[in-house]
Amino acid sequence: MLHAYFNHVRAFENTLVTKYFGLHCVKLTGPAQKKVRFVIMGNLFCTDCTIHRRFDLKGSTFGRMTDKPESEIDATTTLKDLDLNFIFRLQKTWFQEFRRQVDRDCELLEQERVMDYSLLVGLHFREAGSTGDQTPPGYRTPTDNDGLEDGSVPPLSRADKDQLLLDPARLAGRNLGLNMPARVERTERKNDLDFQLVGEPTGEFYDVILFFGIIDILQDYDITKKLEHAYKSIQCDPNSISAVDPKAYSRRFRDYIFKVFTEDT
């Protein structure tokens, strides 16, 4: 996969797949002389903005809900598909590029027989104040100021956001998935028992800064995953589980992601 991955990252600067910067080996001193191998990867949430909510999205439903009670969910909890209660609305130019890039990235992963990857999404709810925006009720953060942890450069103001969207030069200077001004619309599911994957829009909007990328891209559809698919298919709907053929996985993943990410109108 390395050769195809290398060419893909070089060809598409806005690729959303995990960035790998190196594979290293350190030989420890002592009698054992043990070798430790590790990979250096890009940190999707390397930002001064507090990540108030994070979601790991696959498009499957079996086991795709956090096991934490509501009272224990905080900004460090990674939520899953059935926990998602937002639709992400991107500005037109970004949304078009997002669709193109997700298609390209999924074609690479499908070609390399990779599955079980996710779209990791981080949300920073912009500060209440000059914009009038508010963090949704119950969305606790690790800090007291609900904004930047160290008092450095604040999130984009409404004027800055509008100027960014109107200025192609400034827009071109941003990478897809990193520090992106957007809106989210809260959704509600009709019935928890129906495992409705995408909730119904409520018309309740929030201005956010988005961070997202495709992670866990090294799992191929090997014998272990084929056995997992066969076993879980006996217990539940085969289409609801994560372990499926890469072609089916890619199709389902894209269908789902293009429902929860839409163009902001």
RAJOLIN-V304213 format. One line per field, one symbol per residue. phi: phi as a letter, one per 40 degrees, with the letter a starting at -180 (. if undefined). Layout:
phi: ???
//
This chain:
phi: .dcccdcccccbccdccdcbbibbbbccchccfcbbbabbbcccbcacccccabbbbbgbbcgbaccccdcbcbcccccbdcccbabcbbddcccccdccccccccccccccgbagcbccbbbbcccciccgcbcddgccbcbccfbccbgcdccccdccccccccbdcccccbcdgbfbcabbbcbbccadccfccbcccbgcbbcbbbbaacbfbbcccccccccccccccccacdcccccbddccccccdcdcccccbbccb
//
